[in-house]
Every structure is written in structure tokens, then in C-alpha cells.
Amino acid sequence: VLETLGGGRVPLTWMDPLVKAIGDGVTIVTASRCPQGRVGDNYGYTGAQASLRALGCPPAGCLNGQKARIALMVALGAGLQRDDLQAAWRHVTGQ
């Protein structure tokens, strides 16, 4: 679980390591470090939530980092693969 800034943004310098990690098979979910609110800005610049979704990093919605981590552990422990995990994650977070 990657705890992002604000509505789900990361610095541009984080994008290459994220691409590499995802290419290596790491599952990454984005959550906000803010005390409340949901991940889901749709700004078009690289590093914003839209570009992270395009990489395959689903947002945690209103789940904070700790709750998202537990939900992700359950999903991975159940053996969900990337496509099934994306569908299940949308169901859990409503996004």
C-alpha cells in the first residue's frame, strides 16, 4: 500500500520505481495520508491518481493505509490474481 499525498498524488520521481515494481509483479494500492477523505483526484499530470490507475494501482477509496493494507492482505491471501484483484478492489472500495 502506497500512502500518497492528498487525493492520491505522488512526486514525478516516484513514477519510474513504481513502473519497475509493477513490472516485477508487485501489487500496489494507493491510499491517502490525509486523516480523512478519499483517494480519487483525476488530474491529468503524471503522478496524479489517473496516471497511477493507468499503471494498475487501484485507489483505496475512503480506506486509510492501515485498512487498505489489511484488505489487500486478505485479497492476496485468497489467491486473487491481478485482474480478479482489481475487480474485488473496486467492490470493496466502491471505486
Contacts in CASP RR format, 6 or more apart in sequence:
PFRMAT RR
TARGET T0000
AUTHOR 0000-0000-0000
METHOD contacts of the structure
MODEL  1
VLETLGGGRVPLTWMDPLVKAIGDGVTIVTASRCPQGRVGDNYGYTGAQA
SLRALGCPPAGCLNGQKARIALMVALGAGLQRDDLQAAWRHVTGQ
1 28 0 8 1.000
1 29 0 8 1.000
1 30 0 8 1.000
1 31 0 8 1.000
1 60 0 8 1.000
1 65 0 8 1.000
1 68 0 8 1.000
1 69 0 8 1.000
1 72 0 8 1.000
2 10 0 8 1.000
2 18 0 8 1.000
2 28 0 8 1.000
2 29 0 8 1.000
2 30 0 8 1.000
2 31 0 8 1.000
2 57 0 8 1.000
3 30 0 8 1.000
3 31 0 8 1.000
3 32 0 8 1.000
3 33 0 8 1.000
3 65 0 8 1.000
4 10 0 8 1.000
4 30 0 8 1.000
4 31 0 8 1.000
4 32 0 8 1.000
4 33 0 8 1.000
4 39 0 8 1.000
4 49 0 8 1.000
4 52 0 8 1.000
5 32 0 8 1.000
5 33 0 8 1.000
6 32 0 8 1.000
6 33 0 8 1.000
6 34 0 8 1.000
6 39 0 8 1.000
6 41 0 8 1.000
7 32 0 8 1.000
7 34 0 8 1.000
7 37 0 8 1.000
7 38 0 8 1.000
7 39 0 8 1.000
7 40 0 8 1.000
7 41 0 8 1.000
7 49 0 8 1.000
8 30 0 8 1.000
8 32 0 8 1.000
8 39 0 8 1.000
8 40 0 8 1.000
8 41 0 8 1.000
8 48 0 8 1.000
8 49 0 8 1.000
8 52 0 8 1.000
8 59 0 8 1.000
9 41 0 8 1.000
9 43 0 8 1.000
9 47 0 8 1.000
9 48 0 8 1.000
9 49 0 8 1.000
10 18 0 8 1.000
10 30 0 8 1.000
10 47 0 8 1.000
10 52 0 8 1.000
11 47 0 8 1.000
12 46 0 8 1.000
12 47 0 8 1.000
14 47 0 8 1.000
15 46 0 8 1.000
15 47 0 8 1.000
15 51 0 8 1.000
18 28 0 8 1.000
18 52 0 8 1.000
18 55 0 8 1.000
18 57 0 8 1.000
19 55 0 8 1.000
21 28 0 8 1.000
22 28 0 8 1.000
22 55 0 8 1.000
22 56 0 8 1.000
22 57 0 8 1.000
27 72 0 8 1.000
27 76 0 8 1.000
27 82 0 8 1.000
27 85 0 8 1.000
28 55 0 8 1.000
28 56 0 8 1.000
28 57 0 8 1.000
29 57 0 8 1.000
29 58 0 8 1.000
29 59 0 8 1.000
29 60 0 8 1.000
29 68 0 8 1.000
29 72 0 8 1.000
29 89 0 8 1.000
30 39 0 8 1.000
30 49 0 8 1.000
30 52 0 8 1.000
30 57 0 8 1.000
30 58 0 8 1.000
30 59 0 8 1.000
30 60 0 8 1.000
31 39 0 8 1.000
31 59 0 8 1.000
31 60 0 8 1.000
31 61 0 8 1.000
31 63 0 8 1.000
31 64 0 8 1.000
31 65 0 8 1.000
31 68 0 8 1.000
32 38 0 8 1.000
32 39 0 8 1.000
32 60 0 8 1.000
32 64 0 8 1.000
32 65 0 8 1.000
36 62 0 8 1.000
37 62 0 8 1.000
38 59 0 8 1.000
38 61 0 8 1.000
38 62 0 8 1.000
38 95 0 8 1.000
39 49 0 8 1.000
39 59 0 8 1.000
39 60 0 8 1.000
39 61 0 8 1.000
39 95 0 8 1.000
40 49 0 8 1.000
40 59 0 8 1.000
40 61 0 8 1.000
40 95 0 8 1.000
41 48 0 8 1.000
41 49 0 8 1.000
41 50 0 8 1.000
42 48 0 8 1.000
42 49 0 8 1.000
42 50 0 8 1.000
43 49 0 8 1.000
43 50 0 8 1.000
44 50 0 8 1.000
44 51 0 8 1.000
45 51 0 8 1.000
49 59 0 8 1.000
52 59 0 8 1.000
53 59 0 8 1.000
56 86 0 8 1.000
58 85 0 8 1.000
58 86 0 8 1.000
58 89 0 8 1.000
58 90 0 8 1.000
58 93 0 8 1.000
58 95 0 8 1.000
59 93 0 8 1.000
59 95 0 8 1.000
60 67 0 8 1.000
60 68 0 8 1.000
60 71 0 8 1.000
60 93 0 8 1.000
61 93 0 8 1.000
61 94 0 8 1.000
61 95 0 8 1.000
62 93 0 8 1.000
63 71 0 8 1.000
63 92 0 8 1.000
63 93 0 8 1.000
71 89 0 8 1.000
71 92 0 8 1.000
72 89 0 8 1.000
75 85 0 8 1.000
75 88 0 8 1.000
75 89 0 8 1.000
75 92 0 8 1.000
76 85 0 8 1.000
80 88 0 8 1.000
END
